[in-house]
Amino acid sequence: MRAASGTYFSVLRQRTDLPKQNWILIALVIALACVLPLSAQAQSSFVYVDNQKSSNSVSAYKASATGTLTQITGSPFLTGGVGSSVSCAGLNRMAISTVNNLLFVANTGDRTITPFQINPTTGALTKTVGAPFASGLTADACQGLSIAVTPDGAFLMAASNGQIRTFSVAANGALSAPTTTANCCSPNTSMTISPDG
């Protein structure tokens, strides 16, 4: 192999004056750099079901490699809000932000939103302090609430009765400082945010 000046291979060949311990350290650092990101990013698959009961809750399951579901310890997790059935089946009543491992649940009975922190190892849910948060929306013909989170996890949008409210999202999922886009679309049957935000 030709050792062109400035290439990775030529640097390795030219640096034979390094002590043996340094070469071992360099090899160890390279090996760790290859292995650690894979294990740090590896997460199990979890399935969450919004039960929409009068005392709303979320059932949580861990999915195996074969698709078998096993209920997660502590499930179902209470949202603290009121659920109800809705007349429009297309409503997005749950949203996940992978940025901070957050699950947002719309409580359609009282039009509140409950954020949960997802334990990335077990899939267990911890309700955010102060939840559920009032959406400030009124019900439309669908009698529901659609929610969506931006890809960067910075904002959660909630829609109903011709309005979209945008909330700032804290690292723990707490919602604050809503703004309103009025008279956009009624009834709301679904909402999503593009992957490029």
Contact map, one row per residue, 1 for C-alpha under 8 A:
11100000000000000000000000000000000000000000000000000000000000000000000000000000000000000000000000000000000000000000000000000000000000000000000000000000000000000000000000000000000000000000000000000
11110000000000000000000000000000000000000000000000000000000000000000000000000000000000000000000000000000000000000000000000000000000000000000000000000000000000000000000000000000000000000000000000000
11111010110000000000000000000000000000000000000000000000000000000000000000000000000000000000000000000000000000000000000000000000000000000000000000000000000000000000000000000000000000000000000000000
01111110110000000000000000000000000000000000000000000000000000000000000000000000000000000000000000000000000000000000000000000000000000000000000000000000000000000000000000000000000000000000000000000
00111110010000000000000000000000000000000000000000000000000000000000000000000000000000000000000000000000000000000000000000000000000000000000000000000000000000000000000000000000000000000000000000000
00011111011000000000000000000000000000000000000000000000000000000000000000000000000000000000000000000000000000000000000000000000000000000000000000000000000000000000000000000000000000000000000000000
00111111111000000000000000000000000000000000000000000000000000000000000000000000000000000000000000000000000000000000000000000000000000000000000000000000000000000000000000000000000000000000000000000
00000111111100000000000000000000000000000000000000000000000000000000000000000000000000000000000000000000000000000000000000000000000000000000000000000000000000000000000000000000000000000000000000000
00110011111110000000000000000000000000000000000000000000000000000000000000000000000000000000000000000000000000000000000000000000000000000000000000000000000000000000000000000000000000000000000000000
00111111111111000000000000000000000000000000000000000000000000000000000000000000000000000000000000000000000000000000000000000000000000000000000000000000000000000000000000000000000000000000000000000
00000111111111100000000000000000000000000000000000000000000000000000000000000000000000000000000000000000000000000000000000000000000000000000000000000000000000000000000000000000000000000000000000000
00000001111111110000000000000000000000000000000000000000000000000000000000000000000000000000000000000000000000000000000000000000000000000000000000000000000000000000000000000000000000000000000000000
00000000111111110000000000000000000000000000000000000000000000000000000000000000000000000000000000000000000000000000000000000000000000000000000000000000000000000000000000000000000000000000000000000
00000000011111111000000000000000000000000000000000000000000000000000000000000000000000000000000000000000000000000000000000000000000000000000000000000000000000000000000000000000000000000000000000000
00000000001111111100000000000000000000000000000000000000000000000000000000000000000000000000000000000000000000000000000000000000000000000000000000000000000000000000000000000000000000000000000000000
00000000000111111100000000000000000000000000000000000000000000000000000000000000000000000000000000000000000000000000000000000000000000000000000000000000000000000000000000000000000000000000000000000
00000000000001111110000000000000000000000000000000000000000000000000000000000000000000000000000000000000000000000000000000000000000000000000000000000000000000000000000000000000000000000000000000000
00000000000000111111011000000000000000000000000000000000000000000000000000000000000000000000000000000000000000000000000000000000000000000000000000000000000000000000000000000000000000000000000000000
00000000000000001111111000000000000000000000000000000000000000000000000000000000000000000000000000000000000000000000000000000000000000000000000000000000000000000000000000000000000000000000000000000
00000000000000000111111100000000000000000000000000000000000000000000000000000000000000000000000000000000000000000000000000000000000000000000000000000000000000000000000000000000000000000000000000000
00000000000000000011111110000000000000000000000000000000000000000000000000000000000000000000000000000000000000000000000000000000000000000000000000000000000000000000000000000000000000000000000000000
00000000000000000111111111000000000000000000000000000000000000000000000000000000000000000000000000000000000000000000000000000000000000000000000000000000000000000000000000000000000000000000000000000
00000000000000000111111111100000000000000000000000000000000000000000000000000000000000000000000000000000000000000000000000000000000000000000000000000000000000000000000000000000000000000000000000000
00000000000000000001111111110000000000000000000000000000000000000000000000000000000000000000000000000000000000000000000000000000000000000000000000000000000000000000000000000000000000000000000000000
00000000000000000000111111111000000000000000000000000000000000000000000000000000000000000000000000000000000000000000000000000000000000000000000000000000000000000000000000000000000000000000000000000
00000000000000000000011111111100000000000000000000000000000000000000000000000000000000000000000000000000000000000000000000000000000000000000000000000000000000000000000000000000000000000000000000000
00000000000000000000001111111110000000000000000000000000000000000000000000000000000000000000000000000000000000000000000000000000000000000000000000000000000000000000000000000000000000000000000000000
00000000000000000000000111111111000000000000000000000000000000000000000000000000000000000000000000000000000000000000000000000000000000000000000000000000000000000000000000000000000000000000000000000
00000000000000000000000011111111100000000000000000000000000000000000000000000000000000000000000000000000000000000000000000000000000000000000000000000000000000000000000000000000000000000000000000000
00000000000000000000000001111111110000000000000000000000000000000000000000000000000000000000000000000000000000000000000000000000000000000000000000000000000000000000000000000000000000000000000000000
00000000000000000000000000111111111000000000000000000000000000000000000000000000000000000000000000000000000000000000000000000000000000000000000000000000000000000000000000000000000000000000000000000
00000000000000000000000000011111111100000000000000000000000000000000000000000000000000000000000000000000000000000000000000000000000000000000000000000000000000000000000000000000000000000000000000000
00000000000000000000000000001111111110000000000000000000000000000000000000000000000000000000000000000000000000000000000000000000000000000000000000000000000000000000000000000000000000000000000000000
00000000000000000000000000000111111111000000000000000000000000000000000000000000000000000000000000000000000000000000000000000000000000000000000000000000000000000000000000000000000000000000000000000
00000000000000000000000000000011111111100000000000000000000000000000000000000000000000000000000000000000000000000000000000000000000000000000000000000000000000000000000000000000000000000000000000000
00000000000000000000000000000001111111110000000000000000000000000000000000000000000000000000000000000000000000000000000000000000000000000000000000000000000000000000000000000000000000000000000000000
00000000000000000000000000000000111111111000000000000000000000000000000000000000000000000000000000000000000000000000000000000000000000000000000000000000000000000000000000000000000000000000000000000
00000000000000000000000000000000011111111100000000000000000000000000000000000000000000000000000000000000000000000000000000000000000000000000000000000000000000000000000000000000000000000000000000000
00000000000000000000000000000000001111111100000000000000000000000000000000000000000000000000000000000000000000000000000000000000000000000000000000000000000000000000000000000000000000000000000000000
00000000000000000000000000000000000111111100000000000000000000000000000000000000000000000000000000000000000000000000000000000000000000000000000000000000000000000000000000000000000000000000000000000
00000000000000000000000000000000000011111110000000000000000000000000000000000000000000000000000000000000000000000000000000000000000000000000000000000000000000000000000000000000000000000000000000000
00000000000000000000000000000000000001111111000000000000000000000000000000000000000000000000000000000000000000000000000000000000000000000000000000000000000000000000000000000000000000000000000000000
00000000000000000000000000000000000000001111100000000000000000000000000000000000000000000000000000000000000000000000000110000000000000000000000000000000000000000000000000000000000000000000000000000
00000000000000000000000000000000000000000111110000000000000001100000000000000000000000000000000000000000000000000000000110100000000000000000000000000000000000000000000000000000000000000000000000000
00000000000000000000000000000000000000000011111000000000000001110000000000000000000000000000000000000000000000000000000000000000000000000000000000000000000000000000000000000000000000000000000000000
00000000000000000000000000000000000000000001111100000000000111100000000000000000000000000000000000000000000000000000000000100000000000000000000000000000000000000000000000000000000000000000000000000
00000000000000000000000000000000000000000000111110000000000111100000000000000000000000000000000000000000000000000000000000000000000000000000000000000000000000000000000000000000000000000000000000000
00000000000000000000000000000000000000000000011111000000011110000000000000000000000000000000000000000000000000000000000000000000000000000000000000000000000000000000000000000000000000000000000000000
00000000000000000000000000000000000000000000001111100000011100000000000000000000000000000000000000000000000000000000000000000000000000000000000000000000000000000000000000000000000000000000000000000
00000000000000000000000000000000000000000000000111110001111000000000000000000000000000000000110000000000100000000000000000000000000000000000000000000000000000000000000000000000000000000000000000000
00000000000000000000000000000000000000000000000011111001111000000000000000000000001000000000000000000000000000000000000000000000000000000000000000000000000000000000000000000000000000000000000000000
00000000000000000000000000000000000000000000000001111111100000000000000000000000011110000000000000000000001100000000000000000000000000000000000000000000000000000000000000000000000000000000000000000
00000000000000000000000000000000000000000000000000111111100000000000000000000000011110000000000000000000000000000000000000000000000000000000000000000000000000000000000000000000000000000000000000000
00000000000000000000000000000000000000000000000000011111000000000000000000000000011100000000000000000000000010000000000000000000000000000000000000000000000000000000000000000000000000000000000000000
00000000000000000000000000000000000000000000000000011111100000000000000000000111111000000000000000000000000000000000000000000000000000000000000000000000000000000000000000000000000000000000000000000
00000000000000000000000000000000000000000000000001111111110000000000000000000111111000000000000000000000001000000000000000000000000000000000000000000000000000000000000000000000000000000000000000000
00000000000000000000000000000000000000000000000001111011111000000000000000011111000000000000000000000000000000000000000000000000000000000000000000000000000000000000000000000000000000000000000000000
00000000000000000000000000000000000000000000000111100001111100000000000000111110000000000000000000000000000000000000000000000000000000000000000000000000000000000000000000000000000000000000000000000
00000000000000000000000000000000000000000000000111100000111110000000001000111000000000000000000000000000000000000000000000000000000000000000000000000000000000000000000000000000000000000000000000000
00000000000000000000000000000000000000000000011110000000011111000000001100111000000000000000000000000000000000000000000000110000000000000000000000000000000000000000000000000000000000000000000000000
00000000000000000000000000000000000000000000011100000000001111100000111100000000000000000000000000000000000000000000000000100000000000000000000000000000000000000000000000000000000000000000000000000
00000000000000000000000000000000000000000001111000000000000111110000111100000000000000000000000000000000000000000000000000100000000000000000000000000000000000000000000000000000000000000000000000000
00000000000000000000000000000000000000000001111000000000000011111111110000000000000000000000000000000000000000000000000000000000000000000000000000000000000000000000000000000000000000000000000000000
00000000000000000000000000000000000000000000100000000000000001111111110000000000000000000000000000000000000000000000000000000000000000000000000000000000000000000000000000000000000000000000000000000
00000000000000000000000000000000000000000000000000000000000000111111000000000000000000000000000000000000000000000000000000000000000000000000000000000000000000000000000000000000000000000000000000000
00000000000000000000000000000000000000000000000000000000000000111111000000000000000000000000000000000000000000000000000000000000000000000000000000000000000000000000000000000000000000000000000000000
00000000000000000000000000000000000000000000000000000000000000111111100000000000000000000000000000000000000000000000000000000000000000000000000000000000000000000000000000000000000000000000000000000
00000000000000000000000000000000000000000000000000000000000000111111110000000000000000000000000000000000000000000000000000000000000000000000000000000000000000000000000000000000000000000000000000000
00000000000000000000000000000000000000000000000000000000000011110011111000000000000000000000000000000000000000000000000000000000000000000000000000000000000000000000000000000000000000000000000000000
00000000000000000000000000000000000000000000000000000000000011110001111100000000000000000000000000000000000000000000000000000000000000000000000000000000000000000000000000000000000000000000000000000
00000000000000000000000000000000000000000000000000000000001111000000111110100000000000000000000000000000000000000000000000000000000000000000000000000000000000000000000000000000000000000000000000000
00000000000000000000000000000000000000000000000000000000000111000000011111100000000000000000000000000000000000000000000001110000000000000000000000000000000000000000000000000000000000000000000000000
00000000000000000000000000000000000000000000000000000000000000000000001111100000000000000000000000000000000000000000000000010000000000000000000000000000000000000000000000000000000000000000000000000
00000000000000000000000000000000000000000000000000000000000000000000000111111000000000000000000000000000000000000000000000010000000000000000000000000000000000000000000000000000000000000000000000000
00000000000000000000000000000000000000000000000000000000011100000000001111111000000000000000000000000000000000000000000000010000000000000000000000000000000000000000000000000000000000000000000000000
00000000000000000000000000000000000000000000000000000000111100000000000001111100000000000000000000000000000000000000000000000000000000000000000000000000000000000000000000000000000000000000000000000
00000000000000000000000000000000000000000000000000000000111100000000000001111110000000000000000000000000000000000000000000001000000000000000000000000000000000000000000000000000000000000000000000000
00000000000000000000000000000000000000000000000000000011110000000000000000011111100000000000000000000000000000000000000000000000000000000000000000000000000000000000000000000000000000000000000000000
00000000000000000000000000000000000000000000000000000011110000000000000000001111100000000000000000000000101000000100000000000010001100000000000000000000000000000000000000000000000000000000000000000
00000000000000000000000000000000000000000000000000000011100000000000000000000111110000000000000000000000000000000100000000000000001100000000000000000000000000000000000000000000000000000000000000000
00000000000000000000000000000000000000000000000000000011000000000000000000000111111000000000000000000000001011011100000000000000000100000000000000000000000000000000000000000000000000000000000000000
00000000000000000000000000000000000000000000000000011111000000000000000000000001111100000000000000000000001111110000000000000000000000000000000000000000000000000000000000000000000000000000000000000
00000000000000000000000000000000000000000000000000111111000000000000000000000000111110000000000000000000001111000000000000000000000000000000000000000000000000000000000000000000000000000000000000000
00000000000000000000000000000000000000000000000000011100000000000000000000000000011111000000000000000000001110000000000000000000000000000000000000000000000000000000000000000000000000000000000000000
00000000000000000000000000000000000000000000000000011000000000000000000000000000001111100000000000000000000100000000000000000000000000000000000000000000000000000000000000000000000000000000000000000
00000000000000000000000000000000000000000000000000000000000000000000000000000000000111111000000000000000000100000000000000000000000000000000011100000000000000000000000000000000000000000000000000000
00000000000000000000000000000000000000000000000000000000000000000000000000000000000011111000000000000000000000000000000000000000000000000000111100000000000000000000000000000000000000000000000000000
00000000000000000000000000000000000000000000000000000000000000000000000000000000000001111110000000000000000000000000000000000000000000000000011100000000000000000000000000000000000000000000100000000
00000000000000000000000000000000000000000000000000000000000000000000000000000000000001111110000000000000000000000000000000000000000000000000000000000000000000000000000000000000000000000000100000000
00000000000000000000000000000000000000000000000000000000000000000000000000000000000000011111000000000000000000000000000000000000000000000000000000000000000000000000000000000000000000000000110000000
00000000000000000000000000000000000000000000000000000000000000000000000000000000000000011111100000000000000000000000000000000000000000000000000111000000000000000000000000000000000000000001111000000
00000000000000000000000000000000000000000000000000000000000000000000000000000000000000000111111000000000000000000000000000000000000000000000000011110000000000000000000000000000000000000000011000000
00000000000000000000000000000000000000000000000001000000000000000000000000000000000000000011111000000000111000000000000000000000000000000000000011100000000000000000000000000000000000000000000000000
00000000000000000000000000000000000000000000000001000000000000000000000000000000000000000001111100000011110000000000000000000000000000000000000001110000000000000000000000000000000000000000000000000
00000000000000000000000000000000000000000000000000000000000000000000000000000000000000000001111110000011100000000000000000000000000000000000000000111000000000000000000000000000000000000000000000000
00000000000000000000000000000000000000000000000000000000000000000000000000000000000000000000011111001111000000000000000000000000000000000000000000001000000000000000000000000000000000000000000000000
00000000000000000000000000000000000000000000000000000000000000000000000000000000000000000000001111111110000000000000000000000000000000000000000000001111100000000000000000000000000000000000000000000
00000000000000000000000000000000000000000000000000000000000000000000000000000000000000000000000111111100000000000000000000000000000000000000000000000000100000000000000000000000000000000000000000000
00000000000000000000000000000000000000000000000000000000000000000000000000000000000000000000000011111100000000000000000000000000000000000000000000000011100000000000000000000000000000000000000000000
00000000000000000000000000000000000000000000000000000000000000000000000000000000000000000000000011111100000000000000100000000000000000000000000000000000100000000000000000110000000000000000000000000
00000000000000000000000000000000000000000000000000000000000000000000000000000000000000000000000111111110000000000000111100000000000000000000000000000000000000000000000000000000000000000000000000000
00000000000000000000000000000000000000000000000000000000000000000000000000000000000000000000000111111111000000000011110000000000000000000000000000000000000000000000000000011000000000000000000000000
00000000000000000000000000000000000000000000000000000000000000000000000000000000000000000000011110001111100000000011110000000000000000000000000000000000000000000000000000000000000000000000000000000
00000000000000000000000000000000000000000000000000000000000000000000000000000000000000000000011100000111110000001111000000000000000000000000000000100000000000000000000000000000000000000000000000000
00000000000000000000000000000000000000000000000001000000000000000000000000000010000000000000111000000011111000001110000000000000000000000000000000000000000000000000000000000000000000000000000000000
00000000000000000000000000000000000000000000000000000000000000000000000000000000000000000000110000000001111100111100000000000000000000000000000011100000000000000000000000000000000000000000000000000
00000000000000000000000000000000000000000000000000010001000000000000000000000010111100000000100000000000111111111100000000000000000000000000000010000000000000000000000000000000000000000000000000000
00000000000000000000000000000000000000000000000000010000000000000000000000000000011111000000000000000000011111110000000000000000000000000000001110000000000000000000000000000000000000000000000000000
00000000000000000000000000000000000000000000000000000100000000000000000000000000111100000000000000000000001111100000000000000000000000000000000100000000000000000000000000000000000000000000000000000
00000000000000000000000000000000000000000000000000000000000000000000000000000000111000000000000000000000001111110000000000000000000000000000000000000000000000000000000000000000000000000000000000000
00000000000000000000000000000000000000000000000000000000000000000000000000000000010000000000000000000000011111111000000000000000000001111110000110000000000000000000000000000000000000000000000000000
00000000000000000000000000000000000000000000000000000000000000000000000000000000110000000000000000000000011101111100000000000000000111100000000000000000000000000000000000000000000000000000000000000
00000000000000000000000000000000000000000000000000000000000000000000000000000000100000000000000000000001111000111110000000000000001111100000000000000000000000000000000000000000000000000000000000000
00000000000000000000000000000000000000000000000000000000000000000000000000000011100000000000000000000001111000011111000000000011001110000000000000000000000000000000000000000000000000000000000000000
00000000000000000000000000000000000000000000000000000000000000000000000000000000000000000000000000000111100000001111100000000011001100000000000000000000000000000000000000001100000000000000000000000
00000000000000000000000000000000000000000000000000000000000000000000000000000000000000000000000000000111000000000111110000001111000000000000000000000000000000000000000000001000000000000000000000000
00000000000000000000000000000000000000000000000000000000000000000000000000000000000000000000000000011110000000000011111000001111000000000000000000000000000000000000000000011000000000000000000000000
00000000000000000000000000000000000000000000000000000000000000000000000000000000000000000000000000001110000000000001111100111100000000000000000000000000000000000000000000000000000000000000000000000
00000000000000000000000000000000000000000000000000000000000000000000000000000000000000000000000000001000000000000000111111111100000000000000000000000000000000000000000000000000000000000000000000000
00000000000000000000000000000000000000000011000000000000000000000000000000000000000000000000000000001000000000000000011111100000000000000000000000000000000000000000000000000000000000000000000000000
00000000000000000000000000000000000000000011000000000000000000000000000000000000000000000000000000000000000000000000001111100000000000000000000000000000000000000000000000000000000000000000000000000
00000000000000000000000000000000000000000000000000000000000000000000000100000000000000000000000000000000000000000000001111110000000000000000000000000000000000000000000000000000000000000000000000000
00000000000000000000000000000000000000000001010000000000000111000000000100000000000000000000000000000000000000000000011111111000000000000000000000000000000000000000000000000000000000000000000000000
00000000000000000000000000000000000000000000000000000000000100000000000111100000000000000000000000000000000000000000011001111100000000000000000000000000000000000000000000000000000000000000000000000
00000000000000000000000000000000000000000000000000000000000000000000000000001000000000000000000000000000000000000001111000111110000000000000000000000000000000000000000000000000000000000000000000000
00000000000000000000000000000000000000000000000000000000000000000000000000000000000000000000000000000000000000000001111000011111000000000000000000000000000000000000000000000000000000000000000000000
00000000000000000000000000000000000000000000000000000000000000000000000000000010000000000000000000000000000000000111100000001111101000000000000000000000000000000000000000000000000000000000000000000
00000000000000000000000000000000000000000000000000000000000000000000000000000000000000000000000000000000000000000111100000000111111000000000000000000000000000000000000000011100000000000000000000000
00000000000000000000000000000000000000000000000000000000000000000000000000000000000000000000000000000000000000000000000000000011111000000000000000000000000000000000000000000100000000000000000000000
00000000000000000000000000000000000000000000000000000000000000000000000000000000000000000000000000000000000000000000000000000001111110000000000000000000000000000000000000000100000000000000000000000
00000000000000000000000000000000000000000000000000000000000000000000000000000011000000000000000000000000000000001110000000000011111110000000000000000000000000000000000000000100000000000000000000000
00000000000000000000000000000000000000000000000000000000000000000000000000000011100000000000000000000000000000011110000000000000011111000000000000000000000000000000000000000000000000000000000000000
00000000000000000000000000000000000000000000000000000000000000000000000000000000000000000000000000000000000000011100000000000000011111100000000000000000000000000000000000000010000000000000000000000
00000000000000000000000000000000000000000000000000000000000000000000000000000000000000000000000000000000000000111000000000000000000111110000000000000000000000000000000000000000000000000000000000000
00000000000000000000000000000000000000000000000000000000000000000000000000000000000000000000000000000000000000111000000000000000000011111000000000000000000001000000100000000000000000000000000000000
00000000000000000000000000000000000000000000000000000000000000000000000000000000000000000000000000000000000000100000000000000000000001111100000000000000000000000000100000000000000000000000000000000
00000000000000000000000000000000000000000000000000000000000000000000000000000000000000000000000000000000000000100000000000000000000000111110000000000000000000111010100000000000000000000000000000000
00000000000000000000000000000000000000000000000000000000000000000000000000000000000000000000000000000000000000100000000000000000000000011111000000000000000000011000000000000000000000000000000000000
00000000000000000000000000000000000000000000000000000000000000000000000000000000000000000000000000000000000000100000000000000000000000001111111110000000000000011000000000000000000000000000000000000
00000000000000000000000000000000000000000000000000000000000000000000000000000000000000000000000000000000000000000000000000000000000000000111111100000000000000011100000000000000000000000111000000000
00000000000000000000000000000000000000000000000000000000000000000000000000000000000000100000000000000000000000000000000000000000000000000011111000000000000000001000000000000000000000000010000000000
00000000000000000000000000000000000000000000000000000000000000000000000000000000000001110000000000000000000000000000000000000000000000000011111100000000000000000000000000000000000000000011100000000
00000000000000000000000000000000000000000000000000000000000000000000000000000000000001110000000000000000000100000000000000000000000000000011111110000000000000000000000000000000000000000000000000000
00000000000000000000000000000000000000000000000000000000000000000000000000000000000001110010000000000000000110100000000000000000000000000011011111000000000000010000000000000000000000000000000000000
00000000000000000000000000000000000000000000000000000000000000000000000000000000000000000011100000000000011100100000000000000000000000000010001111100000000001110000000000000000000000000001000000000
00000000000000000000000000000000000000000000000000000000000000000000000000000000000000000011110000000000010000000000000000000000000000000000000111110000000001110000000000000000000000000001111000000
00000000000000000000000000000000000000000000000000000000000000000000000000000000000000000001111000000001010000000000000000000000000000000000000011111000000111100000000000000000000000000000001100000
00000000000000000000000000000000000000000000000000000000000000000000000000000000000000000001011000000000000000000000000000000000000000000000000001111100000111000000000000000000000000000000001110000
00000000000000000000000000000000000000000000000000000000000000000000000000000000000000000000001110000000000000000000000000000000000000000000000000111110111110000000000000000000000000000000000010000
00000000000000000000000000000000000000000000000000000000000000000000000000000000000000000000000010000000000000000000000000000000000000000000000000011111111100000000000000000000000000000000000011101
00000000000000000000000000000000000000000000000000000000000000000000000000000000000000000000000010100000000000000000000000000000000000000000000000001111110000000000000000000000000000000000000010111
00000000000000000000000000000000000000000000000000000000000000000000000000000000000000000000000010100000000000000000000000000000000000000000000000000111111000000000000000000000000000000000000000001
00000000000000000000000000000000000000000000000000000000000000000000000000000000000000000000000011110000000000000000000000000000000000000000000000001111111100000000000010000000000000000000000000000
00000000000000000000000000000000000000000000000000000000000000000000000000000000000000000000000000000000000000000000000000000000000000000000000000001111111100000000000111000000000000000000000000000
00000000000000000000000000000000000000000000000000000000000000000000000000000000000000000000000000000000000000000000000000000000000000000000000000001101111110000000011110000000000000000000000000000
00000000000000000000000000000000000000000000000000000000000000000000000000000000000000000000000000000000000000000000000000000000000000000000000000111100111111000000011110000010000000000000000000000
00000000000000000000000000000000000000000000000000000000000000000000000000000000000000000000000000000000000000000000000000000000000000000000000000111000001111100001111000000000000000000000000000000
00000000000000000000000000000000000000000000000000000000000000000000000000000000000000000000000000000000000000000000000000000000000000100000000011110000000111110001110000000000000000000000000000000
00000000000000000000000000000000000000000000000000000000000000000000000000000000000000000000000000000000000000000000000000000000000000001000000011100000000011111111100000000000000000000001001000000
00000000000000000000000000000000000000000000000000000000000000000000000000000000000000000000000000000000000000000000000000000000000000001111000111000000000001111111000000000000000000000111000000000
00000000000000000000000000000000000000000000000000000000000000000000000000000000000000000000000000000000000000000000000000000000000000001111100000000000000000111110000000000000000000001111000000000
00000000000000000000000000000000000000000000000000000000000000000000000000000000000000000000000000000000000000000000000000000000000000000001000000000000000000111111000000000000000001111111000000000
00000000000000000000000000000000000000000000000000000000000000000000000000000000000000000000000000000000000000000000000000000000000000001000000000000000000000111111100000000000000111111100000000000
00000000000000000000000000000000000000000000000000000000000000000000000000000000000000000000000000000000000000000000000000000000000000000000000000000000000011110111110000000000000111010000000000000
00000000000000000000000000000000000000000000000000000000000000000000000000000000000000000000000000000000000000000000000000000000000000111000000000000000000011100011111000000000011110000000000000000
00000000000000000000000000000000000000000000000000000000000000000000000000000000000000000000000000000000000000000000000000000000000000000000000000000000001111000001111100000000011100000000000000000
00000000000000000000000000000000000000000000000000000000000000000000000000000000000000000000000000000000000000000000000000000000000000000000000000000000001110000000111110000011111000000000000000000
00000000000000000000000000000000000000000000000000000000000000000000000000000000000000000000000000000000000000000000000000000000000000000000000000000000011100000000011111000011110000000000000000000
00000000000000000000000000000000000000000000000000000000000000000000000000000000000000000000000000000000000000000000000000000000000000000000000000000000111100000000001111111111000000000000000000000
00000000000000000000000000000000000000000000000000000000000000000000000000000000000000000000000000000000000000000000000000000000000000000000000000000000010000000000000111111110000000000000000000000
00000000000000000000000000000000000000000000000000000000000000000000000000000000000000000000000000010000000000000000000000000000000000000000000000000000000000000000000011111100000000000000000000000
00000000000000000000000000000000000000000000000000000000000000000000000000000000000000000000000000010100000000000000100000000001000000000000000000000000000000000000000011111100000000000000000000000
00000000000000000000000000000000000000000000000000000000000000000000000000000000000000000000000000000100000000000011100000000001000000000000000000000000000000000000000011111110000000000000000000000
00000000000000000000000000000000000000000000000000000000000000000000000000000000000000000000000000000000000000000010000000000001111000000000000000000000000000000000000011111111000000000000000000000
00000000000000000000000000000000000000000000000000000000000000000000000000000000000000000000000000000000000000000000000000000000000010000000000000000000000100000000001111001111100000000000000000000
00000000000000000000000000000000000000000000000000000000000000000000000000000000000000000000000000000000000000000000000000000000000000000000000000000000000000000000001110000111110000000000000000000
00000000000000000000000000000000000000000000000000000000000000000000000000000000000000000000000000000000000000000000000000000000000000000000000000000000000000000000001100000011111000000000000000000
00000000000000000000000000000000000000000000000000000000000000000000000000000000000000000000000000000000000000000000000000000000000000000000000000000000000000000000111100000001111100000000000000000
00000000000000000000000000000000000000000000000000000000000000000000000000000000000000000000000000000000000000000000000000000000000000000000000000000000000000000000111000000000111110000000000000000
00000000000000000000000000000000000000000000000000000000000000000000000000000000000000000000000000000000000000000000000000000000000000000000000000000000000000000011110000000000011111000000000000000
00000000000000000000000000000000000000000000000000000000000000000000000000000000000000000000000000000000000000000000000000000000000000000000000000000000000000000011100000000000001111110000000000000
00000000000000000000000000000000000000000000000000000000000000000000000000000000000000000000000000000000000000000000000000000000000000000000000000000000000000000111000000000000000111110000000000000
00000000000000000000000000000000000000000000000000000000000000000000000000000000000000000000000000000000000000000000000000000000000000000000000000000000000000000110000000000000000011111100000000000
00000000000000000000000000000000000000000000000000000000000000000000000000000000000000000000000000000000000000000000000000000000000000000000000000000000000000000111000000000000000011111100000000000
00000000000000000000000000000000000000000000000000000000000000000000000000000000000000000000000000000000000000000000000000000000000000000000000000000000000000001110000000000000000000111111000000000
00000000000000000000000000000000000000000000000000000000000000000000000000000000000000000000000000000000000000000000000000000000000000000001000000000000000000011110000000000000000000111111000000000
00000000000000000000000000000000000000000000000000000000000000000000000000000000000000000000000000000000000000000000000000000000000000000001110000000000000000011100000000000000000000001111100000000
00000000000000000000000000000000000000000000000000000000000000000000000000000000000000000010000000000000000000000000000000000000000000000001010011000000000000111100000000000000000000001111111000000
00000000000000000000000000000000000000000000000000000000000000000000000000000000000000011110000000000000000000000000000000000000000000000000010001000000000000000000000000000000000000000011111000000
00000000000000000000000000000000000000000000000000000000000000000000000000000000000000000111000000000000000000000000000000000000000000000000000001000000000000000000000000000000000000000001111100000
00000000000000000000000000000000000000000000000000000000000000000000000000000000000000000011000000000000000000000000000000000000000000000000000001110000000000100000000000000000000000000001111110000
00000000000000000000000000000000000000000000000000000000000000000000000000000000000000000000000000000000000000000000000000000000000000000000000000110000000000000000000000000000000000000000011111000
00000000000000000000000000000000000000000000000000000000000000000000000000000000000000000000000000000000000000000000000000000000000000000000000000011110000000000000000000000000000000000000001111101
00000000000000000000000000000000000000000000000000000000000000000000000000000000000000000000000000000000000000000000000000000000000000000000000000000100000000000000000000000000000000000000000111111
00000000000000000000000000000000000000000000000000000000000000000000000000000000000000000000000000000000000000000000000000000000000000000000000000000110000000000000000000000000000000000000000011111
00000000000000000000000000000000000000000000000000000000000000000000000000000000000000000000000000000000000000000000000000000000000000000000000000000010000000000000000000000000000000000000000001111
00000000000000000000000000000000000000000000000000000000000000000000000000000000000000000000000000000000000000000000000000000000000000000000000000000111000000000000000000000000000000000000000011111
